[in-house]
Amino acid sequence: VTMVCSDPLNDNPYEENEEIKIVPADKNAIINKLELLISNKDLCYAIGQKGMLKTRKLFIPENTLLPKYETIKALLNG
């Protein structure tokens, strides 16, 4: 899936136009970006694939779930 979202804080970890499509919070801009992706399925697929790989690197379970689990466990045992 190709991620298409706004980023008003400009703090996303993805490379724009390579791993994600950033759009302003404007319906015409959103429609234009979506039309571009719909008309170019290869581009849409490529961005989606790169975004997926980046997401897998960013959200490795050991780096995200384990620390949360340990925090919750410590709070419950408390």
N, C-alpha and C positions, 0 to 999 in steps of 0.2 A: 504494500500500500504506500503510495506517495503521500507524505505528510505535507499538508497545506495549512498554514496557520499564520496568525498575526504575531508579532513580537514587539509590542510597544516598549518593553524595557530593554530590548536589544541584548538579551542575555542567554540566548539559546546556544547549545554546544555544537550545533550542526552547521555545516558549510552550506550557505545559501546557493541554490541552483545546482548543487551537486548531491546533497543528502536531504534537502528539504526545499519547499517553495514558501517563501515568506510573502505575505500579502498585507497591505494596509487594511484597516477595518473599514473598508469601503466596498459596497456591493459591486460597483462596476469593475474595480480592480480585481476583486475575487473572481468575478465572471470571466474577465480577460485571462487570468492565470489558468482557470479551469478549462477554458476553451483551448488554450495553448496545449495543455496536457492531453485533452481529449483528441485533438487533431494530430498529436505526435505521440503515439502509444509507445514507441521505442524510448523516447525521452522520459516519459512517465515511468516506464518499467525500470530504466537505469537509475533514476533518482530514488525510486522506491527500494531498489536493491541496496544501493549505497546507504540509504537511511536505515534500513534494517540492520546492516552490518555495524553501523555506528551505534545503534541502539543496543545491540547485543554486547558491544564493548563497554558501553556506559553503564549498563544495568546487569552486570554479572551478579548472579544471586549471592555469591560469597561477599561481595562488596556492598550489597544493598539489604538483602534479607537477613543475613546473619547478625549484623550489628543491631538491627531493629529487634530481632528475636532476643538477643542478649539484654537489651535495654528493658524490654517488656518483662522478661524473666526476672531481672534484678528488681524491678518495681513491684512485681507480684510477691517476691520473696522477702521484700523488704525493709 
